[in-house]
Amino acid sequence: MTDRDPQILPLFARAIWEIDQKKVADLGMETQVAGLGIDSVAMLEVIGFLEDELQVHLPEERLRDVVTVGDLADVIAAARAAD
């Protein structure tokens, strides 16, 4: 596990709201992305939103393994470290 940016949670919640108009209660690093009720197209838009906001590229091959929000935070941290 890499260093997780605590700003990922509110940014992820904002992305879900702006893309899919869903408010997520009790969002945490252990929250399963599949359980958020976001379809695959909206999730791609959320990923694009995060990439734009954080100015980082998130590799598809790493995103395939994302199960929790924490996993996504780890992918973001690794992409930032690689830049």
Contact map, one row per residue, 1 for C-alpha under 8 A:
11100000000000000000000000000000000000000000000000000000000000000000000001000000000
11110000000000000000000000000000000000000000000000000000000000000000000001001100000
11111000000000000000000000000000000000000000000000000000000000000000000001001000000
01111101000000000000000000000000000000000000000000000000000000000000010011001000000
00111111000000000000000000000000000000000000000000000000000000000000000010001000000
00011111100000000000000000000000000000000000000000000000000000000000000000000000000
00001111111000000000000000000000000000000000000000000000000000000000000000000000000
00011111111100000000000000000000000000000000000000000000000000000000000010000000000
00000111111110000000000000111000000000000000000000000000000000000000100000000000000
00000011111111000000000000000000000000000000000000000000000000000000000000000000000
00000011111111100000000000000000000000000000000001000000000000000000000000000000000
00000001111111110000000000000000000000000000010001000000000000000000000000000000000
00000000111111111000001100100000000000000000000000000000000000000000000000000000000
00000000011111111100000000000000000000000000000000000000000000000000000000000000000
00000000001111111110000000000000000000000000010011000000000000000000000000000000000
00000000000111111111111100000000000000000000010000000000000000000000000000000000000
00000000000011111111111000000000000000000000000000000000000000000000000000000000000
00000000000001111111100000000000000000000000000000000000000000000000000000000000000
00000000000000111111100000000000000000000100110000000000000000000000000000000000000
00000000000000011111110000000000000001000100000000000000000000000000000000000000000
00000000000000011111111000000000000000000000000000000000000000000000000000000000000
00000000000000011001111100000000000000000000000000000000000000000000000000000000000
00000000000010011000111110000000000000000000000000000000000000000000000000000000000
00000000000010010000011111100000000100000000000000000000000000000000000000000000000
00000000000000000000001111100000000000000000000000000000000000000000000000000000000
00000000000000000000000111110000000000000000000000000000000000000000000000000000000
00000000100010000000000111111010000000000000000000000000000000000000000000000000000
00000000100000000000000001111110000000000000000000000000000000000000110000000000000
00000000100000000000000000111110000000000000000000000000000000000001111010000000000
00000000000000000000000000011111000000000000000000000000000000000001110000000000000
00000000000000000000000000111111101000000000000000000000000000000001110000000000000
00000000000000000000000000000111111100000000000000000000000000000011100000000000000
00000000000000000000000000000011111101000000000000000000000000000111100000000000000
00000000000000000000000000000001111111000000000000000000000000000010000000000000000
00000000000000000000000000000011111111000000000000000000000000000000000000000000000
00000000000000000000000100000001111111000000000000000000000000000000000000000000000
00000000000000000000000000000000011111100000000000000000000000000000000000000000000
00000000000000000001000000000000111111110110000000000000000000000000000000000000000
00000000000000000000000000000000000011111110000000000000000000000000000000000000000
00000000000000000000000000000000000001111111000000000000000000000000000000000000000
00000000000000000000000000000000000000111111100000000000000000000000000000000000000
00000000000000000011000000000000000001111111110000000000000000000000000000000000000
00000000000000000000000000000000000001111111111000000000000000000000000000000000000
00000000000000000000000000000000000000011111111100000000000000000000000000000000000
00000000000000000010000000000000000000001111111110000000000000000000000000000000000
00000000000100110010000000000000000000000111111111000000000000000000000000000000000
00000000000000000000000000000000000000000011111111100000010000000000000000000000000
00000000000000000000000000000000000000000001111111110000000000000000000000000000000
00000000000000100000000000000000000000000000111111111000000000000000000000000000000
00000000001100100000000000000000000000000000011111111110000000000000000000000000000
00000000000000000000000000000000000000000000001111111111110000000000000000000000000
00000000000000000000000000000000000000000000000111111111000000000000000000000000000
00000000000000000000000000000000000000000000000011111110000000000000000000000000000
00000000000000000000000000000000000000000000000001111111000000000000000000000000000
00000000000000000000000000000000000000000000000001111111100000000000000000000000000
00000000000000000000000000000000000000000000000000110111110000000000000000010011001
00000000000000000000000000000000000000000000000000100011111000000000000000000010000
00000000000000000000000000000000000000000000001000100001111101100000000000110010000
00000000000000000000000000000000000000000000000000000000111111100000000000000010000
00000000000000000000000000000000000000000000000000000000011111110000000000000000000
00000000000000000000000000000000000000000000000000000000001111111000000000000000000
00000000000000000000000000000000000000000000000000000000011111111100000000100000000
00000000000000000000000000000000000000000000000000000000011111111100000100100000000
00000000000000000000000000000000000000000000000000000000000111111100000000000000000
00000000000000000000000000000000000000000000000000000000000011111110001000000000000
00000000000000000000000000000000100000000000000000000000000001111111101100000000000
00000000000000000000000000000001110000000000000000000000000000001111101100000000000
00000000000000000000000000001111100000000000000000000000000000000111111100000000000
00000000100000000000000000011111100000000000000000000000000000000111111110000000000
00010000000000000000000000011110000000000000000000000000000000000001111111000000000
00000000000000000000000000001000000000000000000000000000000000001111111111100000000
00000000000000000000000000000000000000000000000000000000000000100111111111110000000
00011001000000000000000000001000000000000000000000000000000000000000111111111000000
11110000000000000000000000000000000000000000000000000000000000000000011111111100000
00000000000000000000000000000000000000000000000000000000010001100000001111111110000
00000000000000000000000000000000000000000000000000000001010000000000000111111111000
01111000000000000000000000000000000000000000000000000000000000000000000011111111100
01000000000000000000000000000000000000000000000000000000000000000000000001111111110
00000000000000000000000000000000000000000000000000000001111000000000000000111111111
00000000000000000000000000000000000000000000000000000001000000000000000000011111111
00000000000000000000000000000000000000000000000000000000000000000000000000001111111
00000000000000000000000000000000000000000000000000000000000000000000000000000111111
00000000000000000000000000000000000000000000000000000001000000000000000000000011111
